[in-house]
Amino acid sequence: MSRSVFDISRQKEVAATPEEEVRQQVVSWLIKEKKVPAHLIETEFALKALDPKNADRLDILVHHFRAGNPLNRPWLLVECKRPGVESPQALQAQVNKYLRILTPQFIMLALGNRAIFFSLSDDKKSFAPVSDIPEYPVPVRTLSRGN
């Protein structure tokens, strides 16, 4: 019998493949360390939600609805690889396919036990390496008069 892990995003047990274990570690890290609300995280996000002709799935997508962003402008796109699988060219090609449809604020490449981060440039035309990503933005609360 194969091992399984609980995927909080999909709310079900999934096979504990090496890549899935990396994916679930990242989800846990996002919730605990980066304060991302669990309901904004989607694993195995199907791109056909944005492009019906696209059958690709990306590992993790963190929505940015709090900022008023549409589905194609997420806060974070994460691509996960099991330990020992690090082909920069293959990863770049895979992420570039996603970037034809999505414009995330940040990109994270989770490569086994290490991560590489990128941030969308001010001109919104390229991504630059960064050392980390910030905590997920807290929504701005509008206070009513008298509070």
C-alpha positions as CSV (number, residue, x, y, z in Angstrom):
1,M,0.0,0.0,0.0
2,S,1.4,3.4,-1.0
3,R,1.7,6.3,1.4
4,S,-0.5,9.3,1.2
5,V,-0.5,12.9,2.4
6,F,-3.5,15.2,3.0
7,D,-3.7,18.1,0.5
8,I,-5.3,21.0,2.4
9,S,-6.1,22.8,-0.9
10,R,-7.9,19.8,-2.6
11,Q,-9.2,18.6,0.8
12,K,-8.3,15.0,0.1
13,E,-5.6,12.4,0.5
14,V,-3.1,12.2,-2.4
15,A,-0.2,9.8,-3.2
16,A,2.9,10.9,-1.4
17,T,5.2,11.1,-4.4
18,P,8.5,12.9,-3.8
19,E,7.2,15.9,-5.8
20,E,3.9,15.9,-3.9
21,E,5.8,15.9,-0.6
22,V,7.7,19.0,-1.8
23,R,4.4,20.6,-2.8
24,Q,2.8,20.0,0.6
25,Q,5.9,21.3,2.4
26,V,5.6,24.5,0.4
27,V,1.9,24.8,1.1
28,S,2.6,24.4,4.8
29,W,5.4,26.9,4.7
30,L,3.2,29.4,2.9
31,I,0.5,29.1,5.5
32,K,2.7,29.1,8.6
33,E,5.6,31.4,7.6
34,K,4.2,33.7,4.9
35,K,0.7,34.0,6.5
36,V,-1.1,33.0,3.3
37,P,-4.8,32.2,4.0
38,A,-5.3,28.5,3.1
39,H,-8.4,29.3,1.1
40,L,-6.3,31.4,-1.4
41,I,-4.0,28.5,-2.2
42,E,-4.7,26.1,-5.1
43,T,-2.6,23.0,-5.8
44,E,-2.6,21.4,-9.3
45,F,-4.3,24.5,-10.7
46,A,-5.7,23.7,-14.1
47,L,-4.9,26.5,-16.6
48,K,-8.0,25.6,-18.6
49,A,-9.8,27.7,-16.1
50,L,-8.3,30.6,-18.0
51,D,-7.7,29.1,-21.4
52,P,-10.0,26.2,-22.4
53,K,-7.4,24.9,-24.9
54,N,-4.6,24.6,-22.2
55,A,-4.4,21.2,-20.5
56,D,-1.4,22.2,-18.3
57,R,-1.5,22.3,-14.5
58,L,0.8,24.3,-12.3
59,D,1.8,23.1,-8.9
60,I,0.7,25.9,-6.6
61,L,-1.1,29.2,-7.3
62,V,-1.8,31.8,-4.6
63,H,-4.7,34.0,-5.6
64,H,-4.6,37.8,-5.0
65,F,-8.2,38.6,-4.9
66,R,-7.7,40.7,-1.8
67,A,-5.9,43.3,-4.0
68,G,-8.8,43.1,-6.5
69,N,-6.7,41.1,-9.0
70,P,-8.4,38.8,-11.4
71,L,-7.6,35.1,-11.6
72,N,-4.8,35.6,-14.2
73,R,-2.9,38.0,-11.8
74,P,-2.1,35.8,-8.8
75,W,0.2,36.8,-5.9
76,L,2.4,33.7,-6.4
77,L,3.1,30.9,-8.9
78,V,5.1,28.0,-7.5
79,E,6.7,25.2,-9.5
80,C,7.8,22.2,-7.4
81,K,10.4,19.5,-8.3
82,R,11.5,16.5,-6.2
83,P,15.0,16.6,-4.7
84,G,17.6,15.9,-7.4
85,V,15.6,17.1,-10.3
86,E,17.0,20.5,-11.3
87,S,17.1,21.2,-15.0
88,P,17.0,25.0,-15.2
89,Q,16.2,24.9,-18.9
90,A,13.2,22.6,-18.5
91,L,12.0,24.6,-15.5
92,Q,12.3,27.9,-17.4
93,A,10.4,26.4,-20.4
94,Q,7.7,25.1,-18.1
95,V,7.3,28.4,-16.2
96,N,7.4,30.4,-19.5
97,K,4.3,28.4,-20.7
98,Y,2.5,29.5,-17.5
99,L,3.5,33.1,-18.0
100,R,1.8,33.3,-21.4
101,I,-1.5,33.1,-19.4
102,L,-0.6,34.4,-15.9
103,T,1.2,37.4,-14.5
104,P,2.0,36.6,-10.9
105,Q,3.6,39.1,-8.5
106,F,6.1,36.5,-7.4
107,I,7.4,33.2,-8.7
108,M,8.9,30.4,-6.5
109,L,10.9,27.4,-7.8
110,A,10.8,24.8,-5.0
111,L,13.7,22.5,-5.9
112,G,13.7,19.8,-3.3
113,N,15.0,21.4,-0.1
114,R,15.9,24.8,-1.7
115,A,13.9,27.6,-3.3
116,I,14.6,30.3,-5.8
117,F,12.4,33.4,-5.8
118,F,11.6,36.0,-8.5
119,S,9.6,39.3,-8.3
120,L,7.7,41.0,-11.1
121,S,9.6,44.1,-12.2
122,D,8.1,47.6,-11.9
123,D,7.4,47.7,-15.6
124,K,5.6,44.4,-15.3
125,K,7.6,43.0,-18.3
126,S,10.2,40.8,-16.6
127,F,11.1,39.0,-13.4
128,A,14.2,39.6,-11.2
129,P,15.7,37.3,-8.7
130,V,15.0,38.1,-5.0
131,S,16.2,36.5,-1.8
132,D,12.7,35.8,-0.4
133,I,9.1,36.7,-0.8
134,P,7.2,38.8,1.8
135,E,4.4,37.7,4.0
136,Y,1.1,37.7,2.2
137,P,-0.5,41.2,2.3
138,V,-3.0,41.9,5.0
139,P,-6.1,43.5,3.6
140,V,-6.5,47.2,4.2
141,R,-9.4,47.6,6.6
142,T,-11.7,50.5,6.0
143,L,-12.8,52.0,9.3
144,S,-16.2,53.6,9.5
145,R,-16.7,56.9,11.1
146,G,-16.8,56.8,14.8
147,N,-14.4,53.8,15.2
